[in-house]
Amino acid sequence: MVYHMSTTIKVSSETKDTLVNQKLHNGETLEQVINRLLKSQLTDNYLDEETPSDMQEGLDDIKAGRVHTTKQLKKELGL
C-alpha cells in the first residue's frame, strides 16, 4: 500500500521558474523534477578512483603543450 502525504513548501518565484525550466516534458510535475534532481545529486556527485588521475593527466597535457585547438585541428585536416 502506498501512502501519499502532502506538504506545502514555499519557494520564490525565481526558484519555481528554475524548477519549471528543468522539466524534461510538460507532463513532469515539480515534485518529479525535485526528486530527479535530488537523485542525480546523490548518485552522480562523486569521483571514481580514476577521475583525479585522469584530470591531472589532462592538466599535465595542457601544461606540456600536448593539446591542439579546434582551429589547429581543422587546419591539419583541411577543413
PyMOL Python script that loads the backbone (N, CA, C, O; Angstrom):
from pymol import cmd

cmd.read_pdbstr("""\
ATOM      1  N   MET A   1       0.834  -1.166   0.000  1.00  0.00           N
ATOM      2  CA  MET A   1       0.000   0.000   0.000  1.00  0.00           C
ATOM      3  C   MET A   1       0.888   1.242   0.000  1.00  0.00           C
ATOM      4  O   MET A   1       1.874   1.303   0.735  1.00  0.00           O
ATOM      5  N   VAL A   2       0.547   2.212  -0.808  1.00  0.00           N
ATOM      6  CA  VAL A   2       1.328   3.436  -0.917  1.00  0.00           C
ATOM      7  C   VAL A   2       0.543   4.566  -0.263  1.00  0.00           C
ATOM      8  O   VAL A   2      -0.621   4.802  -0.587  1.00  0.00           O
ATOM      9  N   TYR A   3       1.189   5.246   0.645  1.00  0.00           N
ATOM     10  CA  TYR A   3       0.579   6.394   1.296  1.00  0.00           C
ATOM     11  C   TYR A   3       1.187   7.659   0.727  1.00  0.00           C
ATOM     12  O   TYR A   3       2.403   7.754   0.562  1.00  0.00           O
ATOM     13  N   HIS A   4       0.355   8.613   0.433  1.00  0.00           N
ATOM     14  CA  HIS A   4       0.840   9.883  -0.076  1.00  0.00           C
ATOM     15  C   HIS A   4       0.529  10.968   0.939  1.00  0.00           C
ATOM     16  O   HIS A   4      -0.626  11.180   1.309  1.00  0.00           O
ATOM     17  N   MET A   5       1.553  11.636   1.375  1.00  0.00           N
ATOM     18  CA  MET A   5       1.363  12.780   2.249  1.00  0.00           C
ATOM     19  C   MET A   5       1.585  14.026   1.417  1.00  0.00           C
ATOM     20  O   MET A   5       2.395  14.034   0.491  1.00  0.00           O
ATOM     21  N   SER A   6       0.889  15.035   1.741  1.00  0.00           N
ATOM     22  CA  SER A   6       1.038  16.280   1.011  1.00  0.00           C
ATOM     23  C   SER A   6       1.563  17.342   1.958  1.00  0.00           C
ATOM     24  O   SER A   6       1.013  17.554   3.039  1.00  0.00           O
ATOM     25  N   THR A   7       2.622  18.000   1.545  1.00  0.00           N
ATOM     26  CA  THR A   7       3.201  19.095   2.312  1.00  0.00           C
ATOM     27  C   THR A   7       3.408  20.263   1.372  1.00  0.00           C
ATOM     28  O   THR A   7       3.897  20.096   0.254  1.00  0.00           O
ATOM     29  N   THR A   8       3.044  21.412   1.817  1.00  0.00           N
ATOM     30  CA  THR A   8       3.237  22.614   1.017  1.00  0.00           C
ATOM     31  C   THR A   8       4.559  23.251   1.418  1.00  0.00           C
ATOM     32  O   THR A   8       4.862  23.395   2.602  1.00  0.00           O
ATOM     33  N   ILE A   9       5.339  23.629   0.417  1.00  0.00           N
ATOM     34  CA  ILE A   9       6.570  24.367   0.690  1.00  0.00           C
ATOM     35  C   ILE A   9       6.493  25.694  -0.048  1.00  0.00           C
ATOM     36  O   ILE A   9       5.891  25.797  -1.116  1.00  0.00           O
ATOM     37  N   LYS A  10       7.107  26.690   0.536  1.00  0.00           N
ATOM     38  CA  LYS A  10       7.139  27.999  -0.108  1.00  0.00           C
ATOM     39  C   LYS A  10       8.484  28.172  -0.789  1.00  0.00           C
ATOM     40  O   LYS A  10       9.534  27.966  -0.181  1.00  0.00           O
ATOM     41  N   VAL A  11       8.441  28.551  -2.051  1.00  0.00           N
ATOM     42  CA  VAL A  11       9.649  28.851  -2.804  1.00  0.00           C
ATOM     43  C   VAL A  11       9.440  30.179  -3.512  1.00  0.00           C
ATOM     44  O   VAL A  11       8.309  30.581  -3.785  1.00  0.00           O
ATOM     45  N   SER A  12      10.516  30.838  -3.799  1.00  0.00           N
ATOM     46  CA  SER A  12      10.418  32.109  -4.512  1.00  0.00           C
ATOM     47  C   SER A  12       9.980  31.863  -5.949  1.00  0.00           C
ATOM     48  O   SER A  12      10.080  30.747  -6.459  1.00  0.00           O
ATOM     49  N   SER A  13       9.504  32.895  -6.580  1.00  0.00           N
ATOM     50  CA  SER A  13       9.121  32.798  -7.994  1.00  0.00           C
ATOM     51  C   SER A  13      10.316  32.382  -8.831  1.00  0.00           C
ATOM     52  O   SER A  13      10.178  31.621  -9.789  1.00  0.00           O
ATOM     53  N   GLU A  14      11.482  32.880  -8.470  1.00  0.00           N
ATOM     54  CA  GLU A  14      12.701  32.545  -9.208  1.00  0.00           C
ATOM     55  C   GLU A  14      13.000  31.050  -9.098  1.00  0.00           C
ATOM     56  O   GLU A  14      13.346  30.410 -10.092  1.00  0.00           O
ATOM     57  N   THR A  15      12.868  30.495  -7.896  1.00  0.00           N
ATOM     58  CA  THR A  15      13.115  29.067  -7.702  1.00  0.00           C
ATOM     59  C   THR A  15      12.092  28.239  -8.464  1.00  0.00           C
ATOM     60  O   THR A  15      12.443  27.237  -9.086  1.00  0.00           O
ATOM     61  N   LYS A  16      10.833  28.649  -8.420  1.00  0.00           N
ATOM     62  CA  LYS A  16       9.794  27.926  -9.154  1.00  0.00           C
ATOM     63  C   LYS A  16      10.092  27.960 -10.650  1.00  0.00           C
ATOM     64  O   LYS A  16       9.975  26.939 -11.328  1.00  0.00           O
ATOM     65  N   ASP A  17      10.476  29.124 -11.167  1.00  0.00           N
ATOM     66  CA  ASP A  17      10.810  29.237 -12.590  1.00  0.00           C
ATOM     67  C   ASP A  17      11.974  28.317 -12.947  1.00  0.00           C
ATOM     68  O   ASP A  17      11.974  27.683 -14.002  1.00  0.00           O
ATOM     69  N   THR A  18      12.967  28.250 -12.059  1.00  0.00           N
ATOM     70  CA  THR A  18      14.119  27.381 -12.289  1.00  0.00           C
ATOM     71  C   THR A  18      13.674  25.930 -12.358  1.00  0.00           C
ATOM     72  O   THR A  18      14.113  25.184 -13.234  1.00  0.00           O
ATOM     73  N   LEU A  19      12.802  25.524 -11.436  1.00  0.00           N
ATOM     74  CA  LEU A  19      12.298  24.151 -11.446  1.00  0.00           C
ATOM     75  C   LEU A  19      11.486  23.868 -12.704  1.00  0.00           C
ATOM     76  O   LEU A  19      11.633  22.810 -13.316  1.00  0.00           O
ATOM     77  N   VAL A  20      10.644  24.794 -13.085  1.00  0.00           N
ATOM     78  CA  VAL A  20       9.835  24.621 -14.294  1.00  0.00           C
ATOM     79  C   VAL A  20      10.744  24.462 -15.513  1.00  0.00           C
ATOM     80  O   VAL A  20      10.467  23.650 -16.396  1.00  0.00           O
ATOM     81  N   ASN A  21      11.821  25.234 -15.560  1.00  0.00           N
ATOM     82  CA  ASN A  21      12.754  25.152 -16.690  1.00  0.00           C
ATOM     83  C   ASN A  21      13.543  23.841 -16.712  1.00  0.00           C
ATOM     84  O   ASN A  21      14.141  23.492 -17.730  1.00  0.00           O
ATOM     85  N   GLN A  22      13.543  23.115 -15.591  1.00  0.00           N
ATOM     86  CA  GLN A  22      14.239  21.829 -15.519  1.00  0.00           C
ATOM     87  C   GLN A  22      13.369  20.660 -15.957  1.00  0.00           C
ATOM     88  O   GLN A  22      13.845  19.527 -16.030  1.00  0.00           O
ATOM     89  N   LYS A  23      12.105  20.921 -16.249  1.00  0.00           N
ATOM     90  CA  LYS A  23      11.209  19.845 -16.668  1.00  0.00           C
ATOM     91  C   LYS A  23      11.710  19.210 -17.960  1.00  0.00           C
ATOM     92  O   LYS A  23      12.144  19.904 -18.880  1.00  0.00           O
ATOM     93  N   LEU A  24      11.644  17.885 -18.015  1.00  0.00           N
ATOM     94  CA  LEU A  24      12.040  17.161 -19.219  1.00  0.00           C
ATOM     95  C   LEU A  24      10.908  17.120 -20.235  1.00  0.00           C
ATOM     96  O   LEU A  24      11.146  16.968 -21.433  1.00  0.00           O
ATOM     97  N   HIS A  25       9.671  17.257 -19.750  1.00  0.00           N
ATOM     98  CA  HIS A  25       8.494  17.295 -20.617  1.00  0.00           C
ATOM     99  C   HIS A  25       7.369  17.979 -19.860  1.00  0.00           C
ATOM    100  O   HIS A  25       7.420  18.110 -18.637  1.00  0.00           O
ATOM    101  N   ASN A  26       6.354  18.413 -20.593  1.00  0.00           N
ATOM    102  CA  ASN A  26       5.265  19.174 -19.977  1.00  0.00           C
ATOM    103  C   ASN A  26       4.524  18.401 -18.901  1.00  0.00           C
ATOM    104  O   ASN A  26       4.000  19.014 -17.971  1.00  0.00           O
ATOM    105  N   GLY A  27       4.463  17.093 -18.991  1.00  0.00           N
ATOM    106  CA  GLY A  27       3.738  16.292 -18.016  1.00  0.00           C
ATOM    107  C   GLY A  27       4.489  16.044 -16.724  1.00  0.00           C
ATOM    108  O   GLY A  27       3.913  15.530 -15.765  1.00  0.00           O
ATOM    109  N   GLU A  28       5.763  16.400 -16.679  1.00  0.00           N
ATOM    110  CA  GLU A  28       6.551  16.173 -15.470  1.00  0.00           C
ATOM    111  C   GLU A  28       6.137  17.170 -14.399  1.00  0.00           C
ATOM    112  O   GLU A  28       6.098  18.375 -14.643  1.00  0.00           O
ATOM    113  N   THR A  29       5.828  16.661 -13.215  1.00  0.00           N
ATOM    114  CA  THR A  29       5.422  17.541 -12.122  1.00  0.00           C
ATOM    115  C   THR A  29       6.657  18.140 -11.457  1.00  0.00           C
ATOM    116  O   THR A  29       7.772  17.647 -11.629  1.00  0.00           O
ATOM    117  N   LEU A  30       6.442  19.204 -10.699  1.00  0.00           N
ATOM    118  CA  LEU A  30       7.566  19.817  -9.980  1.00  0.00           C
ATOM    119  C   LEU A  30       8.130  18.848  -8.952  1.00  0.00           C
ATOM    120  O   LEU A  30       9.336  18.848  -8.700  1.00  0.00           O
ATOM    121  N   GLU A  31       7.273  18.019  -8.351  1.00  0.00           N
ATOM    122  CA  GLU A  31       7.771  17.011  -7.414  1.00  0.00           C
ATOM    123  C   GLU A  31       8.696  16.032  -8.120  1.00  0.00           C
ATOM    124  O   GLU A  31       9.737  15.658  -7.579  1.00  0.00           O
ATOM    125  N   GLN A  32       8.322  15.617  -9.322  1.00  0.00           N
ATOM    126  CA  GLN A  32       9.178  14.706 -10.089  1.00  0.00           C
ATOM    127  C   GLN A  32      10.501  15.370 -10.446  1.00  0.00           C
ATOM    128  O   GLN A  32      11.551  14.729 -10.413  1.00  0.00           O
ATOM    129  N   VAL A  33      10.449  16.660 -10.789  1.00  0.00           N
ATOM    130  CA  VAL A  33      11.680  17.397 -11.088  1.00  0.00           C
ATOM    131  C   VAL A  33      12.583  17.403  -9.861  1.00  0.00           C
ATOM    132  O   VAL A  33      13.773  17.102  -9.956  1.00  0.00           O
ATOM    133  N   ILE A  34      12.016  17.746  -8.713  1.00  0.00           N
ATOM    134  CA  ILE A  34      12.800  17.809  -7.474  1.00  0.00           C
ATOM    135  C   ILE A  34      13.391  16.443  -7.153  1.00  0.00           C
ATOM    136  O   ILE A  34      14.572  16.339  -6.824  1.00  0.00           O
ATOM    137  N   ASN A  35      12.576  15.395  -7.245  1.00  0.00           N
ATOM    138  CA  ASN A  35      13.082  14.048  -6.956  1.00  0.00           C
ATOM    139  C   ASN A  35      14.190  13.641  -7.909  1.00  0.00           C
ATOM    140  O   ASN A  35      15.181  13.043  -7.489  1.00  0.00           O
ATOM    141  N   ARG A  36      14.031  13.962  -9.204  1.00  0.00           N
ATOM    142  CA  ARG A  36      15.062  13.621 -10.192  1.00  0.00           C
ATOM    143  C   ARG A  36      16.359  14.351  -9.894  1.00  0.00           C
ATOM    144  O   ARG A  36      17.439  13.762  -9.955  1.00  0.00           O
ATOM    145  N   LEU A  37      16.254  15.642  -9.568  1.00  0.00           N
ATOM    146  CA  LEU A  37      17.451  16.424  -9.271  1.00  0.00           C
ATOM    147  C   LEU A  37      18.127  15.932  -8.002  1.00  0.00           C
ATOM    148  O   LEU A  37      19.353  15.847  -7.944  1.00  0.00           O
ATOM    149  N   LEU A  38      17.336  15.607  -6.986  1.00  0.00           N
ATOM    150  CA  LEU A  38      17.914  15.076  -5.749  1.00  0.00           C
ATOM    151  C   LEU A  38      18.610  13.744  -5.994  1.00  0.00           C
ATOM    152  O   LEU A  38      19.714  13.513  -5.500  1.00  0.00           O
ATOM    153  N   LYS A  39      17.966  12.874  -6.755  1.00  0.00           N
ATOM    154  CA  LYS A  39      18.557  11.565  -7.052  1.00  0.00           C
ATOM    155  C   LYS A  39      19.864  11.717  -7.813  1.00  0.00           C
ATOM    156  O   LYS A  39      20.848  11.044  -7.509  1.00  0.00           O
ATOM    157  N   SER A  40      19.873  12.605  -8.805  1.00  0.00           N
ATOM    158  CA  SER A  40      21.107  12.784  -9.579  1.00  0.00           C
ATOM    159  C   SER A  40      22.206  13.377  -8.716  1.00  0.00           C
ATOM    160  O   SER A  40      23.377  13.041  -8.892  1.00  0.00           O
ATOM    161  N   GLN A  41      21.854  14.242  -7.798  1.00  0.00           N
ATOM    162  CA  GLN A  41      22.854  14.835  -6.902  1.00  0.00           C
ATOM    163  C   GLN A  41      23.452  13.770  -5.997  1.00  0.00           C
ATOM    164  O   GLN A  41      24.657  13.761  -5.745  1.00  0.00           O
ATOM    165  N   LEU A  42      22.604  12.876  -5.511  1.00  0.00           N
ATOM    166  CA  LEU A  42      23.073  11.845  -4.589  1.00  0.00           C
ATOM    167  C   LEU A  42      23.885  10.767  -5.293  1.00  0.00           C
ATOM    168  O   LEU A  42      24.803  10.203  -4.698  1.00  0.00           O
ATOM    169  N   THR A  43      23.563  10.470  -6.549  1.00  0.00           N
ATOM    170  CA  THR A  43      24.246   9.375  -7.235  1.00  0.00           C
ATOM    171  C   THR A  43      25.381   9.826  -8.140  1.00  0.00           C
ATOM    172  O   THR A  43      26.320   9.065  -8.373  1.00  0.00           O
ATOM    173  N   ASP A  44      25.313  11.052  -8.654  1.00  0.00           N
ATOM    174  CA  ASP A  44      26.301  11.494  -9.629  1.00  0.00           C
ATOM    175  C   ASP A  44      27.390  12.385  -9.044  1.00  0.00           C
ATOM    176  O   ASP A  44      28.351  12.714  -9.740  1.00  0.00           O
ATOM    177  N   ASN A  45      27.261  12.776  -7.805  1.00  0.00           N
ATOM    178  CA  ASN A  45      28.200  13.733  -7.236  1.00  0.00           C
ATOM    179  C   ASN A  45      29.352  13.009  -6.534  1.00  0.00           C
ATOM    180  O   ASN A  45      29.533  13.133  -5.322  1.00  0.00           O
ATOM    181  N   TYR A  46      30.106  12.271  -7.299  1.00  0.00           N
ATOM    182  CA  TYR A  46      31.256  11.580  -6.751  1.00  0.00           C
ATOM    183  C   TYR A  46      32.321  11.441  -7.826  1.00  0.00           C
ATOM    184  O   TYR A  46      32.041  11.572  -9.018  1.00  0.00           O
ATOM    185  N   LEU A  47      33.515  11.181  -7.398  1.00  0.00           N
ATOM    186  CA  LEU A  47      34.610  10.926  -8.330  1.00  0.00           C
ATOM    187  C   LEU A  47      35.034   9.484  -8.148  1.00  0.00           C
ATOM    188  O   LEU A  47      35.304   9.046  -7.030  1.00  0.00           O
ATOM    189  N   ASP A  48      35.093   8.738  -9.251  1.00  0.00           N
ATOM    190  CA  ASP A  48      35.588   7.376  -9.116  1.00  0.00           C
ATOM    191  C   ASP A  48      37.102   7.425  -8.921  1.00  0.00           C
ATOM    192  O   ASP A  48      37.706   8.497  -8.977  1.00  0.00           O
ATOM    193  N   GLU A  49      37.695   6.291  -8.698  1.00  0.00           N
ATOM    194  CA  GLU A  49      39.124   6.234  -8.372  1.00  0.00           C
ATOM    195  C   GLU A  49      40.012   6.776  -9.482  1.00  0.00           C
ATOM    196  O   GLU A  49      41.098   7.285  -9.207  1.00  0.00           O
ATOM    197  N   GLU A  50      39.571   6.677 -10.722  1.00  0.00           N
ATOM    198  CA  GLU A  50      40.405   7.081 -11.856  1.00  0.00           C
ATOM    199  C   GLU A  50      40.281   8.563 -12.191  1.00  0.00           C
ATOM    200  O   GLU A  50      41.184   9.125 -12.810  1.00  0.00           O
ATOM    201  N   THR A  51      39.197   9.201 -11.803  1.00  0.00           N
ATOM    202  CA  THR A  51      38.933  10.578 -12.221  1.00  0.00           C
ATOM    203  C   THR A  51      40.021  11.562 -11.800  1.00  0.00           C
ATOM    204  O   THR A  51      40.477  12.335 -12.643  1.00  0.00           O
ATOM    205  N   PRO A  52      40.462  11.575 -10.539  1.00  0.00           N
ATOM    206  CA  PRO A  52      41.504  12.557 -10.185  1.00  0.00           C
ATOM    207  C   PRO A  52      42.788  12.402 -11.004  1.00  0.00           C
ATOM    208  O   PRO A  52      43.386  13.400 -11.405  1.00  0.00           O
ATOM    209  N   SER A  53      43.215  11.164 -11.256  1.00  0.00           N
ATOM    210  CA  SER A  53      44.439  10.977 -12.049  1.00  0.00           C
ATOM    211  C   SER A  53      44.196  11.352 -13.510  1.00  0.00           C
ATOM    212  O   SER A  53      45.092  11.886 -14.165  1.00  0.00           O
ATOM    213  N   ASP A  54      42.989  11.077 -14.034  1.00  0.00           N
ATOM    214  CA  ASP A  54      42.656  11.491 -15.401  1.00  0.00           C
ATOM    215  C   ASP A  54      42.668  13.009 -15.521  1.00  0.00           C
ATOM    216  O   ASP A  54      43.146  13.557 -16.515  1.00  0.00           O
ATOM    217  N   MET A  55      42.143  13.682 -14.510  1.00  0.00           N
ATOM    218  CA  MET A  55      42.133  15.143 -14.520  1.00  0.00           C
ATOM    219  C   MET A  55      43.561  15.687 -14.480  1.00  0.00           C
ATOM    220  O   MET A  55      43.892  16.629 -15.200  1.00  0.00           O
ATOM    221  N   GLN A  56      44.391  15.098 -13.646  1.00  0.00           N
ATOM    222  CA  GLN A  56      45.780  15.550 -13.559  1.00  0.00           C
ATOM    223  C   GLN A  56      46.511  15.302 -14.865  1.00  0.00           C
ATOM    224  O   GLN A  56      47.316  16.130 -15.293  1.00  0.00           O
ATOM    225  N   GLU A  57      46.241  14.176 -15.501  1.00  0.00           N
ATOM    226  CA  GLU A  57      46.861  13.874 -16.792  1.00  0.00           C
ATOM    227  C   GLU A  57      46.467  14.923 -17.828  1.00  0.00           C
ATOM    228  O   GLU A  57      47.304  15.358 -18.619  1.00  0.00           O
ATOM    229  N   GLY A  58      45.209  15.329 -17.829  1.00  0.00           N
ATOM    230  CA  GLY A  58      44.750  16.365 -18.751  1.00  0.00           C
ATOM    231  C   GLY A  58      45.445  17.691 -18.493  1.00  0.00           C
ATOM    232  O   GLY A  58      45.858  18.375 -19.430  1.00  0.00           O
ATOM    233  N   LEU A  59      45.574  18.052 -17.227  1.00  0.00           N
ATOM    234  CA  LEU A  59      46.271  19.298 -16.885  1.00  0.00           C
ATOM    235  C   LEU A  59      47.736  19.239 -17.294  1.00  0.00           C
ATOM    236  O   LEU A  59      48.292  20.217 -17.796  1.00  0.00           O
ATOM    237  N   ASP A  60      48.352  18.092 -17.076  1.00  0.00           N
ATOM    238  CA  ASP A  60      49.759  17.920 -17.481  1.00  0.00           C
ATOM    239  C   ASP A  60      49.908  18.049 -18.994  1.00  0.00           C
ATOM    240  O   ASP A  60      50.870  18.649 -19.472  1.00  0.00           O
ATOM    241  N   ASP A  61      48.954  17.486 -19.754  1.00  0.00           N
ATOM    242  CA  ASP A  61      48.983  17.595 -21.214  1.00  0.00           C
ATOM    243  C   ASP A  61      48.885  19.059 -21.646  1.00  0.00           C
ATOM    244  O   ASP A  61      49.599  19.494 -22.549  1.00  0.00           O
ATOM    245  N   ILE A  62      48.011  19.804 -21.006  1.00  0.00           N
ATOM    246  CA  ILE A  62      47.863  21.230 -21.338  1.00  0.00           C
ATOM    247  C   ILE A  62      49.163  21.977 -21.052  1.00  0.00           C
ATOM    248  O   ILE A  62      49.642  22.746 -21.885  1.00  0.00           O
ATOM    249  N   LYS A  63      49.727  21.748 -19.874  1.00  0.00           N
ATOM    250  CA  LYS A  63      50.967  22.441 -19.489  1.00  0.00           C
ATOM    251  C   LYS A  63      52.128  22.087 -20.414  1.00  0.00           C
ATOM    252  O   LYS A  63      52.992  22.922 -20.683  1.00  0.00           O
ATOM    253  N   ALA A  64      52.144  20.841 -20.901  1.00  0.00           N
ATOM    254  CA  ALA A  64      53.241  20.387 -21.760  1.00  0.00           C
ATOM    255  C   ALA A  64      52.987  20.703 -23.234  1.00  0.00           C
ATOM    256  O   ALA A  64      53.819  20.394 -24.086  1.00  0.00           O
ATOM    257  N   GLY A  65      51.853  21.312 -23.533  1.00  0.00           N
ATOM    258  CA  GLY A  65      51.562  21.665 -24.920  1.00  0.00           C
ATOM    259  C   GLY A  65      51.136  20.490 -25.776  1.00  0.00           C
ATOM    260  O   GLY A  65      51.249  20.553 -27.001  1.00  0.00           O
ATOM    261  N   ARG A  66      50.651  19.423 -25.167  1.00  0.00           N
ATOM    262  CA  ARG A  66      50.225  18.242 -25.916  1.00  0.00           C
ATOM    263  C   ARG A  66      48.737  18.292 -26.254  1.00  0.00           C
ATOM    264  O   ARG A  66      48.060  17.265 -26.278  1.00  0.00           O
ATOM    265  N   VAL A  67      48.251  19.473 -26.509  1.00  0.00           N
ATOM    266  CA  VAL A  67      46.854  19.647 -26.897  1.00  0.00           C
ATOM    267  C   VAL A  67      46.802  20.509 -28.149  1.00  0.00           C
ATOM    268  O   VAL A  67      47.750  21.235 -28.449  1.00  0.00           O
ATOM    269  N   HIS A  68      45.706  20.429 -28.873  1.00  0.00           N
ATOM    270  CA  HIS A  68      45.531  21.214 -30.086  1.00  0.00           C
ATOM    271  C   HIS A  68      44.194  21.932 -30.014  1.00  0.00           C
ATOM    272  O   HIS A  68      43.217  21.388 -29.501  1.00  0.00           O
ATOM    273  N   THR A  69      44.154  23.128 -30.517  1.00  0.00           N
ATOM    274  CA  THR A  69      42.895  23.860 -30.583  1.00  0.00           C
ATOM    275  C   THR A  69      42.062  23.312 -31.734  1.00  0.00           C
ATOM    276  O   THR A  69      42.576  22.632 -32.622  1.00  0.00           O
ATOM    277  N   THR A  70      40.783  23.615 -31.706  1.00  0.00           N
ATOM    278  CA  THR A  70      39.903  23.212 -32.804  1.00  0.00           C
ATOM    279  C   THR A  70      40.392  23.818 -34.106  1.00  0.00           C
ATOM    280  O   THR A  70      40.360  23.169 -35.152  1.00  0.00           O
ATOM    281  N   LYS A  71      40.843  25.062 -34.042  1.00  0.00           N
ATOM    282  CA  LYS A  71      41.350  25.744 -35.237  1.00  0.00           C
ATOM    283  C   LYS A  71      42.551  24.988 -35.811  1.00  0.00           C
ATOM    284  O   LYS A  71      42.650  24.805 -37.024  1.00  0.00           O
ATOM    285  N   GLN A  72      43.465  24.548 -34.934  1.00  0.00           N
ATOM    286  CA  GLN A  72      44.631  23.802 -35.391  1.00  0.00           C
ATOM    287  C   GLN A  72      44.226  22.476 -36.036  1.00  0.00           C
ATOM    288  O   GLN A  72      44.759  22.098 -37.080  1.00  0.00           O
ATOM    289  N   LEU A  73      43.288  21.779 -35.412  1.00  0.00           N
ATOM    290  CA  LEU A  73      42.844  20.502 -35.956  1.00  0.00           C
ATOM    291  C   LEU A  73      42.167  20.666 -37.306  1.00  0.00           C
ATOM    292  O   LEU A  73      42.386  19.865 -38.216  1.00  0.00           O
ATOM    293  N   LYS A  74      41.348  21.695 -37.441  1.00  0.00           N
ATOM    294  CA  LYS A  74      40.683  21.948 -38.726  1.00  0.00           C
ATOM    295  C   LYS A  74      41.719  22.202 -39.806  1.00  0.00           C
ATOM    296  O   LYS A  74      41.575  21.720 -40.929  1.00  0.00           O
ATOM    297  N   LYS A  75      42.762  22.954 -39.476  1.00  0.00           N
ATOM    298  CA  LYS A  75      43.794  23.265 -40.448  1.00  0.00           C
ATOM    299  C   LYS A  75      44.535  21.984 -40.850  1.00  0.00           C
ATOM    300  O   LYS A  75      44.786  21.755 -42.033  1.00  0.00           O
ATOM    301  N   GLU A  76      44.882  21.152 -39.860  1.00  0.00           N
ATOM    302  CA  GLU A  76      45.565  19.885 -40.146  1.00  0.00           C
ATOM    303  C   GLU A  76      44.711  18.946 -40.984  1.00  0.00           C
ATOM    304  O   GLU A  76      45.235  18.204 -41.815  1.00  0.00           O
ATOM    305  N   LEU A  77      43.407  18.971 -40.774  1.00  0.00           N
ATOM    306  CA  LEU A  77      42.506  18.083 -41.501  1.00  0.00           C
ATOM    307  C   LEU A  77      41.992  18.684 -42.791  1.00  0.00           C
ATOM    308  O   LEU A  77      41.257  18.033 -43.534  1.00  0.00           O
ATOM    309  N   GLY A  78      42.379  19.938 -43.068  1.00  0.00           N
ATOM    310  CA  GLY A  78      41.975  20.607 -44.289  1.00  0.00           C
ATOM    311  C   GLY A  78      40.504  20.984 -44.310  1.00  0.00           C
ATOM    312  O   GLY A  78      39.865  20.983 -45.362  1.00  0.00           O
ATOM    313  N   LEU A  79      39.982  21.301 -43.159  1.00  0.00           N
ATOM    314  CA  LEU A  79      38.561  21.682 -43.084  1.00  0.00           C
ATOM    315  C   LEU A  79      38.390  23.180 -43.031  1.00  0.00           C
ATOM    316  O   LEU A  79      37.263  23.671 -42.966  1.00  0.00           O
TER     317      LEU A  79
END
""", "prot")
cmd.dss("prot")
cmd.show_as("cartoon", "prot")
cmd.util.cbc("prot")
cmd.orient("prot")
